[in-house]
Amino acid sequence: AQSVTQPDIHITVSEGASLELRCNYSYGATPYLFWYVQSPGQGLQLLLKYFSGDTLVQGIKGFEAEFKRSQSSFNLRKPSVHWSDAAEYFCAVGALYGGATNKLIFGTGTLLAVQP
Amino acid sequence: GAVVSQHPSWVICKSGTSVKIECRSLDFQATTMFWYRQFPKQSLMLMATSNEGSKATYEQGVEKDKFLINHASLTLSTLTVTSAHPEDSSFYICSARIAGQRTDTQYFGPGTRLTVL
């Protein structure tokens, strides 16, 4: 069955430090992969996505993610974190799910705290 | 572009009443919209897939008679929580997929906080 695992429930980094959020997926074919960010009480904003091609994808707000098929991973990175990056981050895989309609399967999320 | 709105942003209702939540794609047509439910400190759980002009497809365990979905136009889907009870209190989020796009990006609304007293 398709699944997404985000091993880190909560991460705290210092402002200006680098960040890596982990995401592992389980899917039989090449998946569509997404990272979304959610601020408190808000909906989800798309950070970046991978469908095919270059395995290193650039997103908004200085984020990037790398698709590694051999590791079934799609980790999110940022070289220098800003206080405004504090939020919850969700990794998701889009998968054919018993029909023509692709659905998103979300990980459990990683809550990022940024300390001064 | 690709903006999705939801109305209301929050609602408080008495147990036994029905509540309607609207999801609109503001600058694109969406043949498919999705409704999710999110409990505090948890991930999004897909409730149903809404296709314009046809019946919604519900995920296993979701009561279709309780969560009525209507996708009457290419820019509007509604979720009605019928005879709401306190356990229905949650954050409901919709998303929309751009019609005709081969890729599968979903654009999310800001969510609706439902509190049932």
Interface residues (C-beta under 8 A of the other chain):
Chain A: Y32 F34 Y36 G41 Q42 G43 L44 Q45 L46 K49 F51 F90 G94 G99 T101 N102 K103 L104 I105 F106 G107 T108 G109
Chain B: V4 Q6 T32 F34 Q42 S43 L44 L46 T49 N51 T57 F91 I93 S95 T103 D104 T105 Q106 Y107 F108 G109 P110 G111 R113
